[in-house]
């Protein structure tokens, strides 16, 4: 049986990726590691009540621990690895820049260096980020766009990205950097902008009072549904054709568009509940960026299936259930 390792399996991407394997490759052994494995099975059952989780093996641990990493890689012969672990909230990372950078780099190094020592170069997908581009003067970003990181989080992701290119060239390793743009789901943590908008709108709907404070209505980003992004990484790591892929919808949406869509679903007029406070903005952020995923589409025939309103409704439905 094939063995697959998903690090950071408790995150939204890890949940959807595990579900992909459970549904599409039920004979595959899935090993998922996270510092907190609580609630993973429940979320998988939410996606599909009949999903069989007997081949899902959950490991509680932190891959910044070199000994744990060695133990896992020495005991199990993996066929694929998806590294989705580490800090993911850019704004929160600004409060702990050194720890954030160290953790992202250490986890990647612990995995890749031990894989090399073991002598079998496993298909390896690294979750990279569009944050690496920063404010580089370009709106439409692809695999050839220049990088200009604006945070410790982005700097760490770029360091790992460059190592991937080195490993690919020097070792001919099937290792891929998936440069992922903003993506959301019902399993996104509440400390992200998208969820803050939805949760505040739900609170206003329930209490018939309150307001949403936002840094800007004009900023535009490439937002997708997490299932679409995970479908892309699943295709890439099964049959890597390149060392870099930009993964995004190819469209940009303003924050105003997001807010308007959310409030419309709840039958509210967002203009009655908004306060704009530019002090909430991060210095140096671009006003608009979005992806050009043409390379991904050419190589795998992939394109985003979910539109903005459809996945916003999914998130709101889930939030109504869990609250």
Residue pairs with C-beta under 8 A, 6 or more apart in sequence:
1 27
1 28
1 29
1 55
2 25
2 27
2 28
2 29
2 79
2 80
3 28
3 29
3 31
3 76
3 77
3 78
3 79
4 21
4 28
4 29
4 30
4 31
4 78
4 79
4 80
4 81
4 82
5 31
5 32
5 33
5 72
5 76
5 78
5 80
5 81
5 82
6 14
6 17
6 18
6 30
6 31
6 32
6 33
6 82
6 84
7 14
7 32
7 33
7 34
7 63
7 81
7 82
7 83
7 84
7 85
7 107
7 111
8 14
8 33
8 34
8 83
8 84
8 85
8 86
8 127
9 15
9 17
9 18
9 32
9 33
9 34
9 37
9 40
9 58
9 84
10 32
10 34
10 35
10 36
10 37
10 38
10 39
10 40
11 34
11 84
11 85
11 88
11 187
12 183
12 184
12 185
12 187
12 188
12 226
13 84
13 127
13 183
13 226
13 229
13 230
13 233
14 32
14 34
14 40
14 82
14 84
15 40
15 43
15 44
15 47
15 187
16 47
16 185
16 187
16 226
16 227
16 230
17 82
17 84
17 230
17 233
17 234
18 30
18 32
18 40
18 44
18 56
19 44
19 47
19 48
19 51
20 230
20 231
20 234
21 28
21 30
21 234
22 30
22 44
22 51
22 52
22 53
22 55
22 56
23 48
23 51
24 234
26 52
26 55
27 55
28 55
29 55
29 57
30 55
30 56
30 57
31 57
31 59
31 72
31 76
31 78
32 40
32 56
32 57
32 58
32 59
33 58
33 59
33 60
33 61
33 63
33 72
33 85
34 40
34 58
34 59
34 60
34 61
34 85
35 60
35 61
35 62
36 60
37 58
37 59
37 60
40 58
41 53
41 56
43 187
44 51
44 53
44 56
45 51
46 186
46 318
59 72
61 68
62 68
63 69
63 85
63 107
63 110
63 111
64 102
64 103
64 106
64 107
64 110
65 110
66 110
69 110
69 111
69 114
70 114
73 111
73 114
73 115
73 118
74 114
74 118
77 120
78 122
79 122
79 123
80 122
80 123
80 124
80 125
80 237
80 238
81 111
81 115
81 122
81 123
81 124
81 125
82 125
82 127
82 233
82 237
83 107
83 108
83 111
83 124
83 125
83 126
83 127
84 127
85 107
86 103
86 104
86 107
87 93
87 96
87 100
87 103
87 104
87 153
89 189
89 191
89 192
90 129
90 131
90 151
90 153
90 154
91 282
92 191
93 100
93 151
93 152
93 153
94 151
94 152
94 282
97 151
97 152
97 153
98 152
100 152
100 153
100 156
101 152
101 153
101 155
101 156
102 156
103 156
104 153
104 156
104 157
104 160
105 156
105 159
105 160
108 126
108 160
108 163
111 124
112 124
112 163
112 167
112 175
115 121
115 122
115 124
116 171
121 171
121 173
121 174
121 175
123 174
123 175
123 237
123 238
123 240
124 173
124 174
124 175
124 176
124 237
125 175
125 176
125 178
125 233
125 236
125 237
126 160
126 161
126 164
126 175
126 176
126 177
126 178
127 178
127 180
127 233
128 157
128 160
128 161
128 177
128 178
128 179
128 180
129 153
129 154
129 157
129 179
129 180
130 141
130 179
130 180
130 181
130 182
130 222
130 246
130 248
130 289
130 291
131 149
131 150
131 151
131 153
131 154
131 157
132 147
132 149
132 154
132 157
132 158
132 161
132 179
133 141
133 145
133 146
133 147
133 148
133 289
134 147
134 148
134 149
134 150
134 154
134 284
134 286
135 148
135 150
135 284
135 285
135 286
136 145
136 146
136 147
136 148
136 286
138 145
138 146
138 289
139 252
139 286
139 288
139 289
139 290
140 289
140 290
140 291
140 292
141 246
141 289
141 290
141 291
141 292
142 246
142 291
142 292
142 293
142 294
142 295
143 179
143 242
143 244
143 245
143 246
143 295
147 158
147 161
149 155
149 157
149 158
150 282
150 284
150 285
160 177
161 177
161 179
161 244
164 175
164 176
164 177
164 243
164 244
165 177
165 243
165 244
167 173
167 175
168 175
168 243
174 240
175 240
175 243
176 236
176 237
176 240
176 242
176 243
176 244
176 245
177 243
177 244
177 245
178 232
178 233
178 236
178 245
178 247
179 244
179 245
179 246
179 247
180 229
180 233
180 247
180 248
181 221
181 222
181 223
181 224
181 246
181 247
181 248
181 249
181 289
181 290
181 291
182 194
182 221
182 222
182 223
182 224
182 248
183 223
183 224
183 225
183 226
183 228
183 229
183 248
184 192
184 194
184 195
184 223
184 224
184 225
184 226
184 311
184 315
185 225
185 226
185 227
185 311
185 314
185 315
186 314
186 315
186 317
186 318
186 319
187 226
187 318
188 194
188 195
188 226
188 315
189 195
190 196
190 199
193 255
194 223
194 258
194 315
195 315
196 212
197 212
197 214
197 255
197 258
197 259
197 262
198 262
198 312
198 315
198 316
198 319
199 319
200 210
200 212
201 212
201 259
201 262
201 263
201 266
201 268
201 270
201 273
202 266
202 316
202 319
202 320
202 323
203 210
204 210
204 211
204 212
204 268
204 273
205 266
205 268
210 273
211 273
211 274
211 275
212 259
212 270
212 273
212 274
212 275
213 275
213 276
213 277
213 280
214 255
214 259
214 274
214 275
214 276
214 277
214 280
215 276
215 277
215 278
215 279
215 280
215 281
216 255
216 276
216 278
216 281
217 254
217 255
217 256
217 259
217 274
217 276
218 254
218 255
218 256
218 287
219 254
219 255
219 281
219 285
219 287
219 288
220 252
220 253
220 254
220 255
220 287
220 288
220 289
220 290
221 252
221 253
221 255
221 288
221 289
221 290
222 248
222 249
222 250
222 251
222 252
222 253
222 289
222 290
222 291
223 249
223 253
223 258
223 308
224 248
224 249
224 304
224 306
224 311
225 304
225 305
225 306
225 310
225 311
225 314
227 305
227 306
228 249
228 304
228 305
228 306
229 247
229 248
231 302
231 305
232 245
232 247
232 293
232 296
232 300
232 302
233 247
235 300
235 302
236 245
236 296
236 300
241 299
241 300
242 295
242 299
245 293
245 295
245 296
245 299
246 291
246 292
246 293
246 295
246 296
247 291
247 293
247 296
248 290
248 291
248 293
249 290
249 291
249 293
249 304
250 290
250 291
250 292
250 293
250 294
250 303
250 304
251 290
252 288
252 289
252 290
253 308
257 308
258 308
258 312
259 270
259 274
260 270
261 308
261 309
261 312
262 270
262 312
262 316
263 269
263 270
263 273
264 270
265 309
265 312
265 313
265 316
266 316
293 302
293 303
296 302
297 303
306 314
